[in-house]
Amino acid sequence: MRRNNKVLFLLFITFCSLLPALSSAQWLDTTITVGSGPLALVWNSQENKVYCVNAGDYPYYNNTMTVIDGQTDSVITTITTGSNPNTFCWNSLQNRVYAANQSSSSVSVIRDVMSGIEENRLPLIADRFPFEVYPNPAKTFFTIRLPQSANRSQIKMFDVSGKIVKELNFSGVGEIRVPLKDIKAGVYFVQLDNQTTTKKLIITK
């Protein structure tokens, strides 16, 4: 009887020692690298983004905020804040994030917009010259499919700050394959011929 109890006790100890590894393997999906001293998180449910303040360690404050795409778990951009940001909140009415900077006695206000570049979510109709972008998310390339009426076209690809990262001119092609060799993971917008219609493109690496 005592021997059985001892065996059961050893089995119990072994099981408990394996619990951390089992829990990690079951629940940990990925790890995202941000700035030094990540201190607090807030989720923007409208844009599905997570904001992380990076305070750093005294006296080397990091003074940044990392913006993470909630769908792909990839870093969209890093924003400079005041000195030693340590807490913040999201204003859902104005879609803004407020970060309190302890060492500079200031509050950084981040407006969650794409510098004038926003995805047009209206239904596509013929007079708006529709086009398709796939696969989405993309890894090494994406394909642009143009309507039959397109003879010559210019494609521009913007990052979330509104900067053009790729520009293509082509004619007489219904589909074009765009390589993503030098493009980092993140959220981008594809625009056709300077129109208001844009397509949101997510790139994962």
Buried (B, 14 or more C-beta within 10 A) or exposed (E): EEEEEEEEEEEEEEEEEEEEEEEEEEEEEEEEEBBEBBBBEBEBEEBEBBBBBBBBEEEEBBBBBBBBBBEBBBBBBBBEBBBBBBBBEBBEEEBBBBBBBBBBEBEBEBEBEBEEBEEBEEEEEEEBBBBEBEEBBBEEEBBBBBBEEBEEBEBBBBBBEEEEBBEEEEEEBEEBEBEBEEBEBBBBBBBBEEEEBBBBBBBBE
